[in-house]
Amino acid sequence: MDTKFFRKLGRSVSSLGLGTWRMGEDRSMDDASVAALKRGVELGATMIDTAEMYANGRAEELVGRAIKGFNRDELFIVTKVWPTNASYEGVLKAARRSMDRLGTFIDLYLLHWPSSFPICETMRAMEELVNRGMVKHIGLSNFNVESIEEARACLKKTDIAAVQNRFSPAYRKDYADVIPYAQREGMLYMAYTPIEKGALSGNRLLKRIGEKYGKTPIQVALNWLICIEPVVPIPKASRMEHVDENVGSMGWRLSSEDFTEILNRL
Ligand SMILES: NC(=O)c1ccc[n+]([C@@H]2O[C@H](COP(=O)([O-])OP(=O)(O)OC[C@H]3O[C@@H](n4cnc5c(N)ncnc54)[C@H](OP(=O)(O)O)[C@@H]3O)[C@@H](O)[C@H]2O)c1
């Protein structure tokens, strides 16, 4: 099993997670999406990322279906509250609805985007969810270091355990600040849109490097992300062959020379 330990979580999670954005939008794809998630979990990608916003809660329902029969302790279920629900009462109610759809507690609950509610009001509700045992850890999505610090200053008994932002080998906005910050603080950094919606599959540099390892460009892209200490990429795949390809990014590592070549030349 390829896992990473995070101080702020007090546990290990899989080095690759499974995204779910767009799942549940086209009902004819539901069974395929559930099967794809089950397959990913079976192959060791035991972190699943979803959100109340995805298909108006239907993605969470599909996650609930997919995780039935697995050992709950081995899973790490992440979901998010949409900014319009980020008032104190709004957060408490949104988390309850998400739990009902998932059929289980939430390992990590994220504020999906900065909202117009005072951040301390949202954080107070997030902390209450931890008190009530509905949520194990809390975090932020689409936040920079300064706004993460503002949110942390509101918290009394718990702390921000994770950040989820856009990051890929071709989109590296957080490389010099949010990622080293997460590393220093022992936080999990979840990288979304990690394969640029599949566009990295045609990249010539990734292809050339992958040939040395018997790996595809997508597997090299995901492994490049896994090589960065606090980063766990969360590619979304509804197609079985995509899941199989993506999980093949776990269990090995690029050499530091190849990592650096991608950093400098992609
Ligand atoms: N916090 C946020 O604001 C935020 C924003 C965006 C995304 N996210 C999360 O991050 C997850 C991933 O991001 P994303 O969905 O934007 O983009 P992504 O994971 O980079 O790309 C997903 C797309 O790539 C395709 N794909 C998957 N594996 C592939 C492979 N091996 N080869 C070729 N194509 C492949 C998928 O097709 P199939 O589905 O047909 O297999 C899908 O169309 C989301 O699902 C969501 O959970 C969070």
The ligand as an ORCA input file, in Angstrom:
! r2SCAN-3c Opt
* xyz 0 1
  N     -12.023     22.081     -4.547
  C     -12.348     22.475     -5.762
  O     -12.717     23.643     -5.998
  C     -12.244     21.508     -6.885
  C     -12.270     21.981     -8.217
  C     -12.138     21.044     -9.236
  C     -11.984     19.696     -8.931
  N     -11.987     19.261     -7.622
  C     -11.844     17.812     -7.274
  O     -10.717     17.280     -7.947
  C     -11.119     16.185     -8.770
  C     -10.240     16.093     -9.995
  O     -10.270     17.279    -10.763
  P     -11.041     17.399    -12.165
  O     -12.164     16.448    -12.198
  O     -11.303     18.846    -12.346
  O      -9.923     17.039    -13.256
  P      -8.955     15.823    -13.570
  O      -8.994     14.796    -12.506
  O      -7.644     16.440    -13.924
  O      -9.574     15.222    -14.922
  C     -10.755     14.450    -14.976
  C     -11.005     14.089    -16.441
  O      -9.881     13.350    -16.942
  C     -10.314     12.114    -17.450
  N      -9.333     11.102    -17.071
  C      -9.193     10.481    -15.889
  N      -8.166      9.623    -15.906
  C      -7.648      9.705    -17.152
  C      -6.576      9.023    -17.792
  N      -5.834      8.124    -17.134
  N      -6.309      9.349    -19.097
  C      -7.053     10.262    -19.764
  N      -8.093     10.931    -19.208
  C      -8.377     10.641    -17.899
  C     -11.660     11.820    -16.833
  O     -12.445     11.014    -17.720
  P     -13.510      9.895    -17.250
  O     -14.268     10.435    -16.090
  O     -14.328      9.692    -18.486
  O     -12.774      8.635    -16.868
  C     -12.229     13.216    -16.670
  O     -12.828     13.650    -17.873
  C     -12.593     16.496     -9.047
  O     -13.306     15.373     -9.546
  C     -13.042     16.978     -7.697
  O     -13.249     15.851     -6.824
  C     -12.088     20.162     -6.609
*
